[in-house]
Amino acid sequence: MGRGATHAGLQLSIPVTGGRLALGTWQGIYLWEHRVRAHRRQVVLHLAGE
C-alpha cells in the first residue's frame, strides 16, 4: 500500500521489527468508518513470529 492508499478489508498484515511497527516515516494506520450513530468496535490483534 503506497502513500494515500486505503485498505477496505477485514484483515491487515503489518510488519513488526524489534517490537515496533515497521512503517515508513510518513506511514500510519487509521480506523475510519462511516456510521450513522455511535457503536462499539472491537479490534483484535494476532501476533505471530519469533
C-alpha positions in Angstrom: 0.0 0.0 0.0 1.5 3.3 -1.0 1.0 6.8 0.1 -2.6 7.7 0.4 -3.8 4.1 -0.1 -6.7 2.6 1.7 -7.4 -0.9 2.8 -11.1 -1.8 2.8 -10.9 -5.4 4.0 -11.2 -7.2 7.3 -7.6 -8.1 7.8 -4.3 -6.1 7.6 -0.8 -7.5 7.9 1.8 -5.1 9.4 5.5 -6.0 9.8 7.0 -5.6 13.3 10.7 -5.3 13.9 12.3 -5.2 17.3 8.9 -4.8 19.0 7.9 -1.8 16.9 5.8 -1.3 13.8 7.9 -1.3 10.7 6.3 1.6 9.0 7.9 4.3 6.9 8.4 7.9 8.1 5.0 9.2 6.9 3.0 5.9 7.2 0.3 5.3 9.8 -2.7 3.1 10.5 -6.1 4.7 11.0 -9.5 3.2 11.5 -12.1 5.2 9.7 -15.8 4.2 9.5 -18.9 5.8 8.1 -21.7 5.2 10.7 -25.0 7.0 11.2 -24.8 6.5 15.0 -22.3 5.6 17.7 -21.4 1.9 18.2 -18.7 -0.2 19.9 -15.8 -1.5 17.9 -13.6 -4.4 18.9 -10.1 -4.6 17.4 -8.3 -7.9 17.7 -4.5 -8.3 17.3 -2.9 -11.6 16.5 0.9 -11.5 16.8 3.0 -14.3 15.3 6.7 -14.6 15.0 10.0 -15.4 16.6 
